[in-house]
Amino acid sequence: MRLRSLSAPVVILLACVALTGCASGATAADEGAEPAPVATSESPAPSAGEAAALAQAQAWLDAASVPPGAVRLEKSPIRFNSGTTWPCGPYEELRGYWLVPNTTVASAGNWLLDNPPADLITTHFWPLTEDGPGSDSAIIGYIPAEGAQEGVVYTLAKTDADVAIRAAVAAQTDTATCPPLPDGGTYGAPGQG
């Protein structure tokens, strides 16, 4: 008797599966047909403020000054040990990468300090030395005005006989704001950690 009571649900289940296959709408003619396109949501067009920020970031990246002999790269040649974050936003960010052959971090960094990009001002006020802090890596920031939280931050890192350079470039939109810091604190300048 127990077999009969189990066989009825199994038969019903098999019938449902068979009918589901029949109701799928697939026919022999459909087997070679292209699948119907899946609807995707398009990203909205950027606002005027976003477009202006992206244009500014691109202009700063295009004006990036790097030491003679630097080779522009499409992607990072190494994994840098630090990153750049921008506390105020929204903003548009771009990155550029270079490799400077046969040089030191101090030599490449001091060249960057002596040759600012565009009309930006540095947030790094001391020269780099061959044997002091910055002999293996350095961060040099540039901003458009005192107190700005946008601009260019170069990160330099030694790789064998060469130096890798990453430029993190950010430009704020016209609606950018900075979250308030507790106890009247202020943000450090880009490139100062």
C-alpha positions in Angstrom: 0.0 0.0 0.0 2.8 2.3 0.8 4.1 2.0 -2.8 0.8 3.2 -4.2 0.7 6.2 -2.0 4.2 7.3 -3.1 3.6 6.5 -6.8 0.8 9.0 -7.2 2.9 12.1 -6.2 5.7 10.9 -8.4 3.4 10.5 -11.4 2.0 14.0 -10.8 5.5 15.5 -10.5 6.6 13.8 -13.8 3.4 15.1 -15.6 4.1 18.6 -14.4 7.7 18.4 -15.6 6.6 17.1 -19.0 3.9 19.7 -19.4 6.4 22.5 -18.4 8.7 21.4 -21.2 5.8 21.4 -23.7 4.8 24.9 -22.6 8.3 26.4 -23.1 7.5 27.6 -26.6 10.7 26.1 -28.0 10.3 24.6 -31.5 12.7 23.0 -33.9 12.7 26.3 -35.9 13.8 28.2 -32.8 16.9 26.2 -32.2 19.1 28.1 -34.6 17.5 31.5 -33.9 19.4 34.2 -32.0 18.2 34.8 -28.5 16.1 37.8 -27.9 18.1 40.8 -26.6 18.0 41.4 -22.9 16.9 44.8 -21.8 19.6 46.7 -20.1 19.5 50.0 -18.3 21.6 52.7 -19.8 23.6 55.0 -17.6 22.2 58.5 -17.5 24.0 61.2 -19.4 26.5 63.0 -17.2 25.3 66.3 -15.7 27.0 69.5 -16.8 28.9 69.6 -13.5 30.1 66.0 -14.0 31.2 66.7 -17.6 33.1 69.8 -16.5 34.8 67.9 -13.7 35.8 65.1 -16.1 37.1 67.7 -18.6 39.2 69.3 -15.8 40.6 66.0 -14.6 41.5 65.1 -18.2 43.2 68.5 -18.7 45.3 68.0 -15.5 46.2 64.5 -16.6 47.2 65.8 -20.1 49.3 68.5 -18.5 51.1 66.0 -16.2 54.8 66.7 -16.2 57.0 63.7 -15.9 60.8 63.4 -16.1 62.5 63.1 -19.5 62.6 59.6 -20.8 59.4 58.5 -19.0 57.4 56.0 -20.9 53.6 56.3 -20.7 51.9 53.0 -19.8 48.3 51.9 -20.2 48.2 50.2 -16.8 50.2 50.2 -13.6 53.6 48.4 -13.9 53.6 47.5 -10.2 51.3 47.3 -7.2 51.8 50.5 -5.3 51.9 50.3 -1.5 49.6 53.3 -1.0 46.6 54.8 -2.5 45.0 58.2 -2.9 41.5 58.9 -1.6 39.5 62.1 -2.1 37.3 63.0 0.9 35.1 65.6 -0.8 32.8 64.8 -3.6 31.3 64.0 -6.0 34.4 64.1 -8.2 35.7 62.6 -11.4 39.0 60.7 -11.2 41.5 59.6 -13.8 44.8 57.8 -13.5 48.0 57.8 -15.5 51.1 55.6 -15.3 54.7 56.0 -16.4 58.0 54.2 -16.0 61.2 56.3 -15.8 64.2 54.1 -16.7 67.5 54.2 -14.9 66.7 56.7 -12.2 66.1 57.1 -8.5 62.9 58.1 -6.6 64.7 61.2 -5.3 65.8 62.2 -8.8 62.4 61.7 -10.3 60.6 63.2 -7.4 62.8 66.3 -7.3 62.2 66.7 -11.1 58.4 66.6 -10.4 58.8 69.2 -7.7 60.7 71.5 -10.1 58.2 71.0 -12.9 54.6 71.4 -11.6 51.7 70.4 -13.9 49.6 73.1 -15.4 49.1 76.0 -12.9 49.0 73.8 -9.8 50.8 74.4 -6.5 52.6 71.6 -4.6 51.7 70.3 -1.2 55.2 68.8 -0.8 57.7 71.5 0.5 61.0 69.7 1.0 63.4 68.1 -1.5 63.8 64.3 -1.6 67.2 62.8 -0.7 68.9 59.7 -2.1 69.3 58.0 1.4 66.6 59.6 3.5 62.8 59.2 3.6 61.6 58.8 0.1 64.5 56.8 -1.2 62.2 53.8 -2.2 58.9 55.7 -2.6 57.4 59.1 -2.4 54.1 61.0 -2.7 53.9 64.5 -4.2 50.7 66.4 -4.4 49.5 69.4 -6.5 46.4 71.4 -6.0 44.8 74.3 -7.8 44.4 76.5 -4.7 45.3 76.5 -1.0 42.8 74.3 0.8 41.6 72.4 -2.3 40.7 68.7 -2.1 41.3 68.1 -5.8 44.3 68.0 -8.1 47.1 65.6 -9.0 48.9 63.2 -6.6 52.0 61.5 -7.9 53.0 58.3 -6.2 56.6 57.1 -7.0 58.0 53.7 -6.3 61.4 52.1 -7.0 61.4 49.1 -9.3 64.9 47.6 -9.8 66.8 50.4 -11.7 63.6 52.2 -12.7 60.9 54.3 -11.0 57.2 53.8 -11.5 54.9 56.8 -11.4 51.2 56.9 -10.8 49.2 60.1 -11.2 45.9 60.1 -9.4 43.9 63.0 -10.8 40.6 64.2 -9.3 38.4 67.2 -10.1 35.3 68.0 -8.1 31.9 68.6 -9.6 30.0 71.9 -9.0 28.0 70.2 -6.3 30.9 68.8 -4.3 30.9 69.1 -0.6 33.3 68.0 2.2 31.9 66.0 5.1 32.5 67.9 8.4 35.2 66.6 10.6 34.6 66.2 14.4 35.9 68.8 16.8 36.6 71.4 14.1 39.2 69.2 12.4 40.5 70.0 8.9 41.5 67.8 6.0 45.2 67.4 5.1 46.2 68.5 1.6 46.2 65.9 -1.2 49.5 64.0 -1.2 50.2 64.5 2.5 48.6 61.3 3.7 
